Amino acid sequence: MADIKKWLDGRLFQLPISMAPPLRSVNSYLLRDPLSGELTIIDPGPRSETAEQEWERAAKLFEIGRQQVKQIIVTHHHPDHFGMAGWLQQRFEAPVFMSEAAHLEALRMWRPDRSMNRALPELFRQHGFPEPLASQLPEHLESFYRQVEPMPEVTYVDESCQVEMGGWRWQPVLTGGHATGHLSFYQADEHVMLCGDAVLPQISPNISFYPGGDEQPLLAFMEGLRKLGRYEVNQAFPGHRHPFDFFRSRVELLLDHHEERLARVSELLQEGAQTGYTVCEALFGVRPGIHQMRFAMSETLAHLVELVRRQEAEMTQDAGGLYRFTSRKAARIY
């Protein structure tokens, strides 16, 4: 485990938990109640032997007894945040809290019938994803099942009630786009936001269009950013990279980034009909590895469906089942 950092006068501890490249670690957080000593674990990381060892070392370092963990909070269903929740629930006999939408998404994504292993490659093929890449997706998706087992028993939390963590009361803030049912947590007295992957300080959270998910993920993400941007935040604690103190300006930068990308996609469509994959190539090139190509393709589709929603593009399907996007704007004349 990398260096543990202490914040908020020793109430909050940042624990980097190992995960696969390119991110390499996810920020788990421990909040300690200064009176009772009870601990809240936030986003425990992906299930792996390494993560188990890191949590066992943390248990010794913080002298965490079996009944000392008050609760485990999960911001969203992605394996790097949700995966160890079931293992830690069994280890410390603690309840797991997340939003209902996020839990239902986890159950749908990690179904025993492995339906997503078939549905996602088929969706991508319909948008021009090359077969040599599409054929890698089932094995790639299968690798995530090991990272989320065992699945925890979950208690739901929503915006209607505050959550007590570390001796403070926190307001849940529900957003979407990066992940359905994503929860951030705001502490009004300290002006602190635990923001998961809703706002990251150095990278843009991936916005994915995928089978059965949010039909307008980019719209949901941008609406969520505007919602989060209304809070007065002096310090933000993200799911990846370092805590930061420029929350509102980062929100604005992310909004601008996606508007610029939408404009770029719109320009590409004015050159002629495009498949999702040809747009993906123009935006991202050919990324190394199927994991990065999945992210790039999903994000491309998220931007394309947003342009369709804005009536700046239209989508048609040919007799062979292939979708193409065309601009609804007049071509520029130079």
N, C-alpha and C positions, 0 to 999 in steps of 0.2 A: 504493500500500500504506500502511495506517495505521502508527502507530508500532510498531516492534519492541521488545519488552520482554525483559529478561534476568533469568533466575532461577537459583537453585541455584549460586551463585558462578560464574556465567558458563558453566555447562555446558548449560543449557536456554534456548532462545530461543523466544519466542511470536511467531508471524507471522500476523497477521490476513489471510486471503485472501478476496477479494471474492466475494459470492454475492448472489442475488436477495433482495429484501425478503420477509418482514419482518425476518429475522435479519441480513441485509446482510453478515455475515462469518462465517467459520469459523476456529477456531484451528488452524493448523498449527504443529507444533513441530519444532525442530531440536535434537538432542542431540549435542554434540561430545565426543569422547573426549579427555581432557586430555593423554594421552600420544601417541597416534597421530595425532590431529587428524581421524580419520574421523568422518563425520556420519551420523546416522540421521534420516530425515524421517518424521514421523508425521502422517497424515491431510492429504494435500497439497491438498485442496479440489476444487471442481468444475471441469471443463474449460471454459474460455472464453478469449477473446483477452485479457481483462483479467488473468485468473489466470496465463496464460503470461507476460505482461509483468511481473507481480509476481514470479514465480519467476526470471525473467531478472535483474531488479534484485537479488533476494536472492542469486543466484549471483555477481554482481559484488561485492556488499557483503561477503559471507562468503568471497569468492575460492574458490568451489567448483569444483574441477577435475573433469574428466570421470570420473576413477576415484576421487574422494574420497568419494562417497556409498556408505557400506557397505551400506545397506538402506533400503527404504521400508516402513513399517509402516502398515497400514490397520486401524482399529478395527472398522469395519463397512461394509456394502455401499452405503449411501446415497450418492447422487452428490456431495453436498457434502463428503464425506470420501474417497470412493474415486475420484472422477472423473478427477483429474490423474495417477493412479498410472501409467497406461500411457504417458502423454506424458513424465513424469519418468523412467520406466524407460528409455525410448529416449534421452532427453537425457543421462542420467548413467550408463547401462549398469549399473544397480543392480537387485538382486533385490527383488521385492515379496512381503511376508509378510502373510497374514491367516488367519483360521480357515477350515477346509474348509467349514463350514456357511455362513459369510458369502460365500465365493466361489461356492458352488453357488447361493445366493440371488441373487447378482449375475447369474450366467449365466441363471437362470430369469426374473428380472425384465426383463433387457435382451436377450431372445432376438430374433434377426433376424425371426422371424415376427410380432412385435408382438402376441402372444397376450394379454398383459396389457391392451392397449388395448381389447380386447373383453370380457375376463373381468371386470374391475373394474366397468365400467358395468352389466353384467348383474347382478352381485351386488348393487350398490346399488339397481337397479330393483326387485329382489325384496324389498328392505326399504323400499320407498316413496320412494326418492330421486326427485324430480321430473324429468321428461324434459328440460326446459330446462337443468337442471344436468347430468344424465347425459350429454347429447349433447356437452357441453364436455370430458368426460374424455378421449376419445381424443387430441385435439389437445394437451391439457395433458400427458398422459403421454408423448406423442411428443417433447415438448421436452426430456425428460431424456436421450434417447439421445445427443444431441450433447454432453452433459456427462460421458459415461463412455467416450468413444472417444479413442484406441484402448484396447481392453481389455488389461490387462497379462498377462504370464505370471506365475503365482502359485505360491509355495511355502507350504505349510501350516504353521501353528504352533498348538500347543494347550497345555493346562495341564500336560502331562507334562514339559516342559522349559523352563528359564528362557531369557530372551532378553537378550543383552548389548547395551546401548545407553548411550552416553556414559561408558563405563568402569565402569558398574554392571551388576549382574545384576537383571533384572526378572521377576517372576512374572506370567504371563498369568492373567487371571480371566475365565472365560467366563460370559456371561449372555445373556438373551433379552428378548423383549417389545417393546422399542423397535426392535430389529433382530435377526433370527436370527443367532446366532454372533458376537454383539458381544464384543470383547475389550477389557478394561481391563488396565493393567499396574501392578504394585505393586513399589515399591522398599523393602525391609524395613529397611535400615540408615538411610535418610533419612525413612522413613514418608511416602512420596510416592506418590500415585496419579494415573496418567494415565487418566482415566475416560471419554474420548470423550463420547458422549451418554447413557451409562448413568445418570449423576447430573449434573444441571445446577444451577447456583447460584440462578438467578432464575426459570426457567420449568420447567414439567413436561414431560419428554420425551414426544413423541407415542407413543401405544400403538395400533397399527393392526391391525385384523382385515381381511385381504384374501385373495383367492383363492389357494389353494395354500400359504399361509403357516402360521404357528403357529396351531393350532386354539384355543389358550388363551393369547393373548398377554399379557393382564393378569396371569394367574397366573404366567407365566414372568417377567414384569417384577418383580413383587413378590417372588418367590423370589430373583431376582437382587439386588434391593435388600438383602434380609436377608443374603445371602451377602457382598456388598460391605461391609455394615455391621459385619461381624465384624473387619475390618482396622483397625488403629490408623493413622489417617491425619492427619498434621499439615498437609499441603498437598495440595490436589487441583487438577489441571489439566484443565479440561473442554473439550469441543468448541466451546462457545459461551459468550460472556460472559467474565467474569474469573476467574482462579484464586481459590480460596477455602480457608478454614481451618476450616470448620464442616461437615465431610463427614458425620460420623455424625448430627448433628442434622438435616442436610438429608435424609438417607436416611429418618429417622423422619418428617419432615414430609411427604415424598412418599408414604410408606405411609399416613399419616393422610389425606392428600388423596384418595387413591383409595378408601379405605374410606368417606369422607364422600360421594364421588360415587356409589359403589355404593348407599349408603343413599338418596340422592336419587333414583336411578333406580328403586329398589324402591318408593319412595313414589309415583312417577309411575305405575307399573304397577298399584298398588292403586286408581287412579282408573278403570281399565278397560283393555281391550286396546289395545296401541300398536304401531305399526310402528317400525322402527328410526329412520326419519326424524322421526316425531313426537317421539320421545324426544330426538333430536339437536336439534330446534328448541327444545325446552324447556330443554335444558342449555346450548346455545351461541348460540341465536338464528340469524339468517341472517348468516353471515360474509361479508365482502367478498372476492370472488374465488373461483374454483373450487379453488385450491390450499388455502385455509383450510377450505372446505367439505369437501374430501376428507379432510383431517385430522380435522375434527369428526365426520364420519360414521363413519370408520374407528374412531375412539376410542369413539364411542357403541356400536358393535357389539362392541368388545372388552369393554366393561362388561356389556353384555347377556348375552354368552355366559358370562361369569364368574358372573352370577346364575343362569343355567341350570345351570352346573356345581355351584353351591352348593345347588341344588334350591330356590331361592327364586323362580324364574320358570320358565315353560315356553314353548316356541316351537312354533307350529303354522303350517301352510301351507294357504291356501285353494285352491279349484279354479283360480283364475286365476294361481297361483304366488306370491302375495304372502304374506310371512311376517308374523306378529304375535306379540307377546310378552304374556303375562299373568302376574299375580302368583300365587304359590302360597301367599301369606300371606292370612289373613283380613283383610278390609277393616276399618279402624278405624271405630268408632262414636263420634261426638262428641255 
